Amino acid sequence: MTRLSCLLAALFALVLPPAAQADPADIDAAARGVVRVVIMGTDGQEVFPVSHGTGFAVAPRRIVTNAHVVREALQDDTLRIGIVPSEGGEAADYARAVAVSPANDLALVEITGTLRLPPLTIAAGPMRDGQVSAVGYPMNVDRAQGLDMGDIFRSQPPVKSRGFLSGQRPSRLFDTILHTAPIARGNSGGPLLDGCGRVIGVNSFGTDSGGSDGEFYFAVSTRELLPFLRANDVDARVADLPCRSLEELDAAERARLERQQAQARREMAARAQEARERRERAEDEARESVRTDRENAMALAFVLALVAAGGLALAWQARQAGEGGERRMMIAGTVALVAAIAALALWLTRPGLDEVERRVAAAMGEAEADPEAPGAGGTGEGLLTCTLDLARSRVVGAPDRELEFAWREDGCVNGRTQYGFAGGEWSRVFVPNEEQAVSVNRFDPASGTFRTDRYLLGRAEMAAARAARGEYSPPACDAAGAAARLGDLQSGVVALLPQAPNERLVYSCKAAE
């Protein structure tokens, strides 16, 4: 690379945002769907390469490349198109041309044998300035490695080069993307990837620097690629959401949690202050009511005491009156006795100072019985509707924006799928046979958060995950101890996964209407 191109790359690195940095794990995952496209001839019984380029899968059996890569095979029916996968374990296979569009240098070929490849995702959203990666099979690298003719037909990992997006510039014939990720002969037809490993262009040609100017390269844009695929009935995986790094996502999640915790502290302080004020009011009201009740009881006791004294006086007078006063004496004495007992009872049962605390406690208990108190939420059981939370997700593919499932308290989903419980969380590990990806679904009933972490694995890693998954059978719903047992069983698969997922989808769930 010339001094000028190095200076340009450094300037790009200074001005571009950190979020645009490519994730190596995503680039590696996408590279598994990249192939060497070899134009082959025969000389008697011997097969030899005539030329080669690069291609990438848009469906398990369909490959996109440049039209100029397969041009010789279309012009000479003695030549054949060979597809060499990037990973070992799969033999090279033949392909036939399905559609060729020289006007925008695109071609679609279909594998005729048993080879199947993981399709790449195509980014359809607006482009963001940032780091890009070109993946392919440059011939100058083959020569530098001393590869012979036979090596061309063996699986080789593609070469990955990094650069920066320089803009979208239409050529005279079709729409192209200008970038600085180095490519050479042999890279033609390979994907240009964004930081999430999604296709943003098909590498086609480069500038002729003459050894003195900065080098730039052109890729056919998705504005050309997507209509081309639709016209040929290819249902490609398309993502229209911006690419975000896990570091950016984790930083945003930490900031969100800090905001929630700060808000919770403020709410707690406000509730504590409100409780203090409420208690002070309750104490004032209790003291006032106790004082009033105490004074009323004492006053009534005093009145009854006077009545008792008056009754005694009348009874004494009736006794002194002699014959005929006995009946009046008994009535007056009875009144006096009843009044005295009532006065004594009122005096003894008048509210004391301890009654203040009892009344305060009763008043506070009624106020705190709030059905909308913090922490009383949660999704509970039943049918849930979950909506993708883009602010908390790292989207690489084309996920569902909304999903539904029925949740039970014991971790049973839709009445048939048991989730495991370990480490304080509910989770289920899915290891499909038809896809090169492992998914770990997690659900938190308290917050109504459903999260899916997807790990895009290579052939060997996927085989190990499938072997670990094959060692156990998940318990059915309603089986004794099913959740705890499944939580332990899944740990063998989880231990094989990388530290960070390629895709993280976070859904907010609520009871379905």
Order of alpha helices (4+ residues) and beta strands (2+ residues): alpha-alpha-beta-beta-beta-alpha-beta-beta-beta-beta-beta-alpha-alpha-beta-beta-beta-beta-beta-alpha-beta-alpha-alpha-alpha-beta-beta-beta-beta-beta-beta-beta-beta-alpha-alpha-alpha-beta
